[in-house]
Amino acid sequence: MRERAARRPVYAVQTRTGHTLTADSLRGRVVLVNVWATWCPPCRAEMPALQQLATAYEAEGMVLLGLSVDRGPAAKVDAFLAERGITYPVAIVGDDVIAAFGGVRGYPTSYLLDRDGVVRHTVMGPVAPLSLRPAIRRLLAESDTGAARRSLRLGGEARP
């Protein structure tokens, strides 16, 4: 995991369940963005750990957002997610969304964004939950004056 210069990606994606998520709609939450593909063995291997992270920190204000770069039928991605019990939001995206994050050099690549939407950490390769958890907890603990407003906009729900 390495720290990056402050960068606030602007993006809008439609999840496989039909919800639209944007940088603005997720403001006030810590967001772990994971860029992956069904054909990528390390991506496939890390998904159970990502699901555990998503479940563990959801109530505290973290959202895990999967960005699939698959170019085949969407039904293949849907089946892949269902077979693995993946419940965090996933969108199939094009190069424009990946470019908003500064591009990737390999898969998987993950970006940890603070509550203001600034990329605070980039992980190239599979995530290591034990080393990522302290970074997530630190960002969740940071003061956020917009958190209360964010909760009101979502009607107090924990999920986007």
Residue pairs with C-beta under 8 A, 6 or more apart in sequence:
1 121
1 122
1 123
1 128
1 131
1 132
1 135
2 121
2 122
3 120
3 121
4 102
4 119
4 120
4 121
4 122
6 118
6 119
7 101
7 102
7 118
7 119
8 23
8 116
8 117
8 118
8 119
9 23
9 100
9 101
9 102
9 111
9 113
9 117
9 119
10 23
10 100
11 22
11 23
11 97
11 100
11 101
12 20
12 21
12 22
12 23
13 20
13 21
13 22
13 65
13 67
13 91
13 93
13 97
14 20
14 21
14 91
15 21
15 89
15 90
15 91
16 74
16 77
16 78
16 81
16 89
16 90
16 91
16 92
17 89
19 89
19 160
21 63
21 65
21 89
21 91
21 160
23 117
25 160
26 63
26 65
26 113
26 117
26 160
27 115
27 116
27 117
27 146
27 150
28 61
28 115
28 144
28 146
28 147
28 149
28 150
28 151
29 61
29 62
29 63
29 115
29 150
29 160
30 57
30 61
30 62
30 63
30 112
30 113
30 114
30 115
30 136
30 139
30 140
31 62
31 63
31 64
31 65
31 112
31 113
31 117
32 50
32 53
32 54
32 62
32 63
32 64
32 65
32 110
32 111
32 112
32 113
32 132
32 136
33 65
33 67
33 101
33 110
33 111
33 112
33 113
34 46
34 50
34 64
34 65
34 66
34 67
34 108
34 109
34 110
34 127
35 67
35 69
35 98
35 101
35 104
35 107
35 108
35 109
35 110
35 111
36 43
36 46
36 47
36 66
36 67
36 68
36 69
36 107
36 108
37 43
37 68
37 69
37 70
37 107
38 44
38 68
38 70
38 72
38 76
38 77
38 80
39 70
40 107
40 108
42 107
42 108
42 125
42 126
43 107
43 108
43 126
45 126
46 108
46 126
46 127
47 84
47 86
48 84
49 126
49 127
49 129
50 64
50 66
50 86
50 88
50 127
51 84
51 85
51 86
51 87
51 88
52 129
53 62
53 64
53 127
53 129
53 132
53 133
53 136
54 62
54 63
54 64
54 87
54 88
55 87
57 136
57 140
58 158
58 159
59 158
60 140
61 115
61 140
61 147
61 158
62 136
62 140
63 88
63 89
63 159
63 160
64 88
64 89
65 88
65 89
65 90
65 91
66 86
66 88
66 89
66 90
66 91
67 90
67 91
67 93
67 97
67 98
68 77
68 90
68 91
68 92
68 93
69 92
69 93
69 98
69 107
70 76
70 77
70 92
74 92
77 90
77 92
81 90
89 160
91 97
98 104
101 111
101 119
102 119
104 124
105 124
106 124
106 125
108 125
108 126
108 127
109 122
109 123
109 124
109 125
110 122
110 123
110 127
111 119
111 121
111 122
111 123
112 119
112 120
112 121
112 122
112 123
112 132
112 135
112 136
112 139
113 119
113 120
114 120
114 139
114 142
115 139
115 142
115 144
115 146
115 147
116 144
116 146
120 135
120 139
121 132
121 135
123 132
144 150
154 160
